[in-house]
Amino acid sequence: MDAGSPVSKALHELSTLVLEVEERLGSKIEETAQLAARCLTKGGRLFFCGNGGSAADAQHLAAEYV
């Protein structure tokens, strides 16, 4: 694939974004995952909410946990 192709450019931008998210938020994501796991293993509940398209995202996320 040509390094200057739109697909290559998009994939490069995505990989750059992933690295930036990991750098900035990686520890917070890990902390949040640990909190959720502790909550569930102790019999607690997780609640998801949203409005419009975000409600569909929340519903999907809840279904993943089930």
Gaussian input, Z-matrix of N, CA and C with variables (Angstrom, degrees):
# hf/3-21g

backbone

0 1
 N
 C     1     B1
 C     2     B2     1     A1
 N     3     B3     2     A2     1     D1
 C     4     B4     3     A3     2     D2
 C     5     B5     4     A4     3     D3
 N     6     B6     5     A5     4     D4
 C     7     B7     6     A6     5     D5
 C     8     B8     7     A7     6     D6
 N     9     B9     8     A8     7     D7
 C    10    B10     9     A9     8     D8
 C    11    B11    10    A10     9     D9
 N    12    B12    11    A11    10    D10
 C    13    B13    12    A12    11    D11
 C    14    B14    13    A13    12    D12
 N    15    B15    14    A14    13    D13
 C    16    B16    15    A15    14    D14
 C    17    B17    16    A16    15    D15
 N    18    B18    17    A17    16    D16
 C    19    B19    18    A18    17    D17
 C    20    B20    19    A19    18    D18
 N    21    B21    20    A20    19    D19
 C    22    B22    21    A21    20    D20
 C    23    B23    22    A22    21    D21
 N    24    B24    23    A23    22    D22
 C    25    B25    24    A24    23    D23
 C    26    B26    25    A25    24    D24
 N    27    B27    26    A26    25    D25
 C    28    B28    27    A27    26    D26
 C    29    B29    28    A28    27    D27
 N    30    B30    29    A29    28    D28
 C    31    B31    30    A30    29    D29
 C    32    B32    31    A31    30    D30
 N    33    B33    32    A32    31    D31
 C    34    B34    33    A33    32    D32
 C    35    B35    34    A34    33    D33
 N    36    B36    35    A35    34    D34
 C    37    B37    36    A36    35    D35
 C    38    B38    37    A37    36    D36
 N    39    B39    38    A38    37    D37
 C    40    B40    39    A39    38    D38
 C    41    B41    40    A40    39    D39
 N    42    B42    41    A41    40    D40
 C    43    B43    42    A42    41    D41
 C    44    B44    43    A43    42    D42
 N    45    B45    44    A44    43    D43
 C    46    B46    45    A45    44    D44
 C    47    B47    46    A46    45    D45
 N    48    B48    47    A47    46    D46
 C    49    B49    48    A48    47    D47
 C    50    B50    49    A49    48    D48
 N    51    B51    50    A50    49    D49
 C    52    B52    51    A51    50    D50
 C    53    B53    52    A52    51    D51
 N    54    B54    53    A53    52    D52
 C    55    B55    54    A54    53    D53
 C    56    B56    55    A55    54    D54
 N    57    B57    56    A56    55    D55
 C    58    B58    57    A57    56    D56
 C    59    B59    58    A58    57    D57
 N    60    B60    59    A59    58    D58
 C    61    B61    60    A60    59    D59
 C    62    B62    61    A61    60    D60
 N    63    B63    62    A62    61    D61
 C    64    B64    63    A63    62    D62
 C    65    B65    64    A64    63    D63
 N    66    B66    65    A65    64    D64
 C    67    B67    66    A66    65    D65
 C    68    B68    67    A67    66    D66
 N    69    B69    68    A68    67    D67
 C    70    B70    69    A69    68    D68
 C    71    B71    70    A70    69    D69
 N    72    B72    71    A71    70    D70
 C    73    B73    72    A72    71    D71
 C    74    B74    73    A73    72    D72
 N    75    B75    74    A74    73    D73
 C    76    B76    75    A75    74    D74
 C    77    B77    76    A76    75    D75
 N    78    B78    77    A77    76    D76
 C    79    B79    78    A78    77    D77
 C    80    B80    79    A79    78    D78
 N    81    B81    80    A80    79    D79
 C    82    B82    81    A81    80    D80
 C    83    B83    82    A82    81    D81
 N    84    B84    83    A83    82    D82
 C    85    B85    84    A84    83    D83
 C    86    B86    85    A85    84    D84
 N    87    B87    86    A86    85    D85
 C    88    B88    87    A87    86    D86
 C    89    B89    88    A88    87    D87
 N    90    B90    89    A89    88    D88
 C    91    B91    90    A90    89    D89
 C    92    B92    91    A91    90    D90
 N    93    B93    92    A92    91    D91
 C    94    B94    93    A93    92    D92
 C    95    B95    94    A94    93    D93
 N    96    B96    95    A95    94    D94
 C    97    B97    96    A96    95    D95
 C    98    B98    97    A97    96    D96
 N    99    B99    98    A98    97    D97
 C   100   B100    99    A99    98    D98
 C   101   B101   100   A100    99    D99
 N   102   B102   101   A101   100   D100
 C   103   B103   102   A102   101   D101
 C   104   B104   103   A103   102   D102
 N   105   B105   104   A104   103   D103
 C   106   B106   105   A105   104   D104
 C   107   B107   106   A106   105   D105
 N   108   B108   107   A107   106   D106
 C   109   B109   108   A108   107   D107
 C   110   B110   109   A109   108   D108
 N   111   B111   110   A110   109   D109
 C   112   B112   111   A111   110   D110
 C   113   B113   112   A112   111   D111
 N   114   B114   113   A113   112   D112
 C   115   B115   114   A114   113   D113
 C   116   B116   115   A115   114   D114
 N   117   B117   116   A116   115   D115
 C   118   B118   117   A117   116   D116
 C   119   B119   118   A118   117   D117
 N   120   B120   119   A119   118   D118
 C   121   B121   120   A120   119   D119
 C   122   B122   121   A121   120   D120
 N   123   B123   122   A122   121   D121
 C   124   B124   123   A123   122   D122
 C   125   B125   124   A124   123   D123
 N   126   B126   125   A125   124   D124
 C   127   B127   126   A126   125   D125
 C   128   B128   127   A127   126   D126
 N   129   B129   128   A128   127   D127
 C   130   B130   129   A129   128   D128
 C   131   B131   130   A130   129   D129
 N   132   B132   131   A131   130   D130
 C   133   B133   132   A132   131   D131
 C   134   B134   133   A133   132   D132
 N   135   B135   134   A134   133   D133
 C   136   B136   135   A135   134   D134
 C   137   B137   136   A136   135   D135
 N   138   B138   137   A137   136   D136
 C   139   B139   138   A138   137   D137
 C   140   B140   139   A139   138   D138
 N   141   B141   140   A140   139   D139
 C   142   B142   141   A141   140   D140
 C   143   B143   142   A142   141   D141
 N   144   B144   143   A143   142   D142
 C   145   B145   144   A144   143   D143
 C   146   B146   145   A145   144   D144
 N   147   B147   146   A146   145   D145
 C   148   B148   147   A147   146   D146
 C   149   B149   148   A148   147   D147
 N   150   B150   149   A149   148   D148
 C   151   B151   150   A150   149   D149
 C   152   B152   151   A151   150   D150
 N   153   B153   152   A152   151   D151
 C   154   B154   153   A153   152   D152
 C   155   B155   154   A154   153   D153
 N   156   B156   155   A155   154   D154
 C   157   B157   156   A156   155   D155
 C   158   B158   157   A157   156   D156
 N   159   B159   158   A158   157   D157
 C   160   B160   159   A159   158   D158
 C   161   B161   160   A160   159   D159
 N   162   B162   161   A161   160   D160
 C   163   B163   162   A162   161   D161
 C   164   B164   163   A163   162   D162
 N   165   B165   164   A164   163   D163
 C   166   B166   165   A165   164   D164
 C   167   B167   166   A166   165   D165
 N   168   B168   167   A167   166   D166
 C   169   B169   168   A168   167   D167
 C   170   B170   169   A169   168   D168
 N   171   B171   170   A170   169   D169
 C   172   B172   171   A171   170   D170
 C   173   B173   172   A172   171   D171
 N   174   B174   173   A173   172   D172
 C   175   B175   174   A174   173   D173
 C   176   B176   175   A175   174   D174
 N   177   B177   176   A176   175   D175
 C   178   B178   177   A177   176   D176
 C   179   B179   178   A178   177   D177
 N   180   B180   179   A179   178   D178
 C   181   B181   180   A180   179   D179
 C   182   B182   181   A181   180   D180
 N   183   B183   182   A182   181   D181
 C   184   B184   183   A183   182   D182
 C   185   B185   184   A184   183   D183
 N   186   B186   185   A185   184   D184
 C   187   B187   186   A186   185   D185
 C   188   B188   187   A187   186   D186
 N   189   B189   188   A188   187   D187
 C   190   B190   189   A189   188   D188
 C   191   B191   190   A190   189   D189
 N   192   B192   191   A191   190   D190
 C   193   B193   192   A192   191   D191
 C   194   B194   193   A193   192   D192
 N   195   B195   194   A194   193   D193
 C   196   B196   195   A195   194   D194
 C   197   B197   196   A196   195   D195

   B1=1.4554
   B2=1.5251
   B3=1.3017
   B4=1.4551
   B5=1.5254
   B6=1.3348
   B7=1.4689
   B8=1.5228
   B9=1.3465
   B10=1.4499
   B11=1.5178
   B12=1.3359
   B13=1.4621
   B14=1.5321
   B15=1.3317
   B16=1.4750
   B17=1.5299
   B18=1.3225
   B19=1.4641
   B20=1.5221
   B21=1.3127
   B22=1.4710
   B23=1.5252
   B24=1.3317
   B25=1.4687
   B26=1.5279
   B27=1.3223
   B28=1.4697
   B29=1.5255
   B30=1.3191
   B31=1.4708
   B32=1.5201
   B33=1.3148
   B34=1.4643
   B35=1.5346
   B36=1.3298
   B37=1.4660
   B38=1.5267
   B39=1.3247
   B40=1.4598
   B41=1.5247
   B42=1.3215
   B43=1.4638
   B44=1.5227
   B45=1.3201
   B46=1.4647
   B47=1.5266
   B48=1.3293
   B49=1.4607
   B50=1.5274
   B51=1.3257
   B52=1.4701
   B53=1.5271
   B54=1.3111
   B55=1.4638
   B56=1.5240
   B57=1.3266
   B58=1.4602
   B59=1.5330
   B60=1.3222
   B61=1.4698
   B62=1.5237
   B63=1.3181
   B64=1.4749
   B65=1.5152
   B66=1.3066
   B67=1.4636
   B68=1.5268
   B69=1.3182
   B70=1.4667
   B71=1.5253
   B72=1.3294
   B73=1.4657
   B74=1.5228
   B75=1.3217
   B76=1.4652
   B77=1.5178
   B78=1.3155
   B79=1.4717
   B80=1.5269
   B81=1.3272
   B82=1.4752
   B83=1.5304
   B84=1.3272
   B85=1.4621
   B86=1.5233
   B87=1.3140
   B88=1.4700
   B89=1.5228
   B90=1.3208
   B91=1.4600
   B92=1.5358
   B93=1.3147
   B94=1.4632
   B95=1.5197
   B96=1.3217
   B97=1.4678
   B98=1.5280
   B99=1.3156
   B100=1.4669
   B101=1.5264
   B102=1.3327
   B103=1.4662
   B104=1.5271
   B105=1.3245
   B106=1.4652
   B107=1.5213
   B108=1.3190
   B109=1.4624
   B110=1.5224
   B111=1.3227
   B112=1.4708
   B113=1.5232
   B114=1.3175
   B115=1.4605
   B116=1.5296
   B117=1.3226
   B118=1.4607
   B119=1.5269
   B120=1.3319
   B121=1.4632
   B122=1.5298
   B123=1.3344
   B124=1.4640
   B125=1.5262
   B126=1.3439
   B127=1.4515
   B128=1.5144
   B129=1.3177
   B130=1.4650
   B131=1.5196
   B132=1.3058
   B133=1.4565
   B134=1.5189
   B135=1.3103
   B136=1.4582
   B137=1.5271
   B138=1.2995
   B139=1.4553
   B140=1.5239
   B141=1.3260
   B142=1.4562
   B143=1.5168
   B144=1.3106
   B145=1.4643
   B146=1.5205
   B147=1.3234
   B148=1.4480
   B149=1.5103
   B150=1.3087
   B151=1.4507
   B152=1.5282
   B153=1.3229
   B154=1.4585
   B155=1.5176
   B156=1.3247
   B157=1.4623
   B158=1.5182
   B159=1.3221
   B160=1.4637
   B161=1.5277
   B162=1.3380
   B163=1.4650
   B164=1.5271
   B165=1.3158
   B166=1.4672
   B167=1.5266
   B168=1.3234
   B169=1.4694
   B170=1.5217
   B171=1.3392
   B172=1.4654
   B173=1.5252
   B174=1.3219
   B175=1.4623
   B176=1.5323
   B177=1.3143
   B178=1.4594
   B179=1.5297
   B180=1.3244
   B181=1.4692
   B182=1.5283
   B183=1.3334
   B184=1.4633
   B185=1.5281
   B186=1.3251
   B187=1.4653
   B188=1.5213
   B189=1.3282
   B190=1.4660
   B191=1.5292
   B192=1.3214
   B193=1.4606
   B194=1.5233
   B195=1.3459
   B196=1.4605
   B197=1.5132
   A1=108.13
   A2=115.50
   A3=122.53
   A4=110.12
   A5=116.73
   A6=121.15
   A7=112.46
   A8=117.15
   A9=120.41
   A10=113.20
   A11=116.74
   A12=119.71
   A13=110.37
   A14=116.56
   A15=119.47
   A16=112.77
   A17=116.84
   A18=119.72
   A19=110.28
   A20=117.13
   A21=120.38
   A22=111.30
   A23=115.97
   A24=119.52
   A25=110.76
   A26=116.25
   A27=119.90
   A28=110.85
   A29=117.30
   A30=120.05
   A31=111.59
   A32=116.98
   A33=120.25
   A34=110.49
   A35=116.32
   A36=119.85
   A37=110.64
   A38=116.45
   A39=120.48
   A40=111.17
   A41=117.36
   A42=119.71
   A43=111.42
   A44=117.04
   A45=121.17
   A46=110.08
   A47=116.29
   A48=120.86
   A49=111.47
   A50=116.88
   A51=121.12
   A52=110.36
   A53=117.36
   A54=121.05
   A55=111.34
   A56=116.69
   A57=120.38
   A58=111.00
   A59=116.40
   A60=120.24
   A61=109.69
   A62=116.83
   A63=120.08
   A64=110.75
   A65=116.69
   A66=121.12
   A67=111.54
   A68=115.76
   A69=120.11
   A70=113.65
   A71=117.05
   A72=120.04
   A73=114.92
   A74=117.53
   A75=120.47
   A76=113.84
   A77=117.43
   A78=120.12
   A79=111.03
   A80=118.12
   A81=121.15
   A82=110.76
   A83=116.98
   A84=120.48
   A85=109.82
   A86=116.83
   A87=121.69
   A88=111.13
   A89=116.93
   A90=122.36
   A91=110.91
   A92=116.35
   A93=121.07
   A94=111.07
   A95=117.19
   A96=121.14
   A97=110.80
   A98=116.99
   A99=120.42
   A100=111.40
   A101=117.00
   A102=120.51
   A103=111.17
   A104=116.84
   A105=121.06
   A106=110.36
   A107=117.60
   A108=121.42
   A109=110.78
   A110=117.22
   A111=120.33
   A112=110.66
   A113=116.25
   A114=121.36
   A115=110.09
   A116=116.44
   A117=120.55
   A118=112.51
   A119=117.63
   A120=119.31
   A121=111.51
   A122=117.04
   A123=120.47
   A124=111.94
   A125=116.95
   A126=120.78
   A127=114.61
   A128=117.01
   A129=120.76
   A130=112.11
   A131=115.35
   A132=121.85
   A133=110.63
   A134=114.58
   A135=121.58
   A136=107.34
   A137=117.25
   A138=122.39
   A139=108.97
   A140=116.00
   A141=122.45
   A142=107.56
   A143=117.09
   A144=119.29
   A145=109.56
   A146=113.99
   A147=120.06
   A148=109.54
   A149=115.15
   A150=122.09
   A151=107.25
   A152=117.21
   A153=120.46
   A154=111.00
   A155=116.22
   A156=121.06
   A157=112.49
   A158=116.19
   A159=120.32
   A160=111.38
   A161=117.08
   A162=120.42
   A163=109.67
   A164=116.40
   A165=120.41
   A166=110.07
   A167=117.19
   A168=120.77
   A169=110.84
   A170=116.82
   A171=121.57
   A172=110.47
   A173=116.10
   A174=121.12
   A175=109.65
   A176=116.60
   A177=121.11
   A178=110.48
   A179=116.74
   A180=120.93
   A181=111.03
   A182=116.63
   A183=120.28
   A184=110.92
   A185=116.43
   A186=120.20
   A187=110.96
   A188=117.79
   A189=120.86
   A190=111.22
   A191=116.93
   A192=119.98
   A193=111.65
   A194=117.09
   A195=121.06
   A196=108.54
   D1=136.39
   D2=179.65
   D3=-64.68
   D4=128.82
   D5=-178.05
   D6=-61.28
   D7=-20.34
   D8=-179.87
   D9=-96.97
   D10=4.29
   D11=-177.64
   D12=-71.32
   D13=155.95
   D14=179.25
   D15=-58.03
   D16=-36.60
   D17=179.55
   D18=-67.03
   D19=-45.31
   D20=178.78
   D21=-61.43
   D22=-42.20
   D23=178.84
   D24=-62.96
   D25=-44.59
   D26=-179.68
   D27=-63.13
   D28=-42.59
   D29=179.41
   D30=-66.12
   D31=-37.45
   D32=177.32
   D33=-64.68
   D34=-43.64
   D35=178.06
   D36=-62.23
   D37=-40.39
   D38=178.98
   D39=-63.71
   D40=-45.07
   D41=179.84
   D42=-64.02
   D43=-36.92
   D44=176.53
   D45=-63.91
   D46=-43.21
   D47=179.05
   D48=-63.30
   D49=-43.21
   D50=179.49
   D51=-59.39
   D52=-44.80
   D53=179.10
   D54=-63.40
   D55=-39.04
   D56=179.49
   D57=-67.29
   D58=-42.34
   D59=177.99
   D60=-62.32
   D61=-44.00
   D62=178.98
   D63=-60.33
   D64=-42.62
   D65=-178.72
   D66=-65.78
   D67=-45.78
   D68=-175.10
   D69=-82.09
   D70=-36.57
   D71=-169.98
   D72=-121.81
   D73=-3.07
   D74=-176.06
   D75=-52.36
   D76=-46.54
   D77=-178.15
   D78=-69.05
   D79=-35.06
   D80=178.41
   D81=-69.42
   D82=-38.62
   D83=177.14
   D84=-63.75
   D85=-44.06
   D86=177.66
   D87=-60.70
   D88=-45.69
   D89=179.17
   D90=-60.79
   D91=-43.86
   D92=179.65
   D93=-64.17
   D94=-42.12
   D95=178.38
   D96=-62.51
   D97=-40.80
   D98=178.49
   D99=-65.47
   D100=-40.76
   D101=177.52
   D102=-62.53
   D103=-44.26
   D104=179.17
   D105=-63.01
   D106=-42.77
   D107=179.68
   D108=-63.49
   D109=-43.80
   D110=178.33
   D111=-62.18
   D112=-43.12
   D113=179.42
   D114=-57.42
   D115=-49.35
   D116=-176.35
   D117=-69.30
   D118=-38.52
   D119=-179.15
   D120=-69.74
   D121=-21.25
   D122=177.31
   D123=-93.72
   D124=10.46
   D125=177.76
   D126=85.49
   D127=10.19
   D128=-179.72
   D129=-78.29
   D130=-177.49
   D131=-177.97
   D132=-126.45
   D133=149.92
   D134=172.13
   D135=-112.03
   D136=136.08
   D137=178.76
   D138=-117.00
   D139=138.09
   D140=178.09
   D141=-124.29
   D142=141.11
   D143=178.76
   D144=-143.84
   D145=161.12
   D146=178.58
   D147=-173.90
   D148=171.75
   D149=-179.56
   D150=-128.91
   D151=133.01
   D152=-179.99
   D153=67.44
   D154=-128.15
   D155=179.77
   D156=-61.40
   D157=-32.47
   D158=178.21
   D159=-67.45
   D160=-29.05
   D161=176.16
   D162=-66.00
   D163=-39.72
   D164=177.28
   D165=-65.12
   D166=-40.40
   D167=176.57
   D168=-62.18
   D169=-43.32
   D170=179.91
   D171=-63.59
   D172=-41.64
   D173=179.64
   D174=-63.88
   D175=-43.11
   D176=179.18
   D177=-62.72
   D178=-45.31
   D179=-179.72
   D180=-61.81
   D181=-43.08
   D182=177.77
   D183=-61.27
   D184=-39.93
   D185=179.32
   D186=-64.39
   D187=-34.31
   D188=177.57
   D189=-62.75
   D190=-36.12
   D191=179.84
   D192=-72.41
   D193=-30.63
   D194=179.31
   D195=-69.46

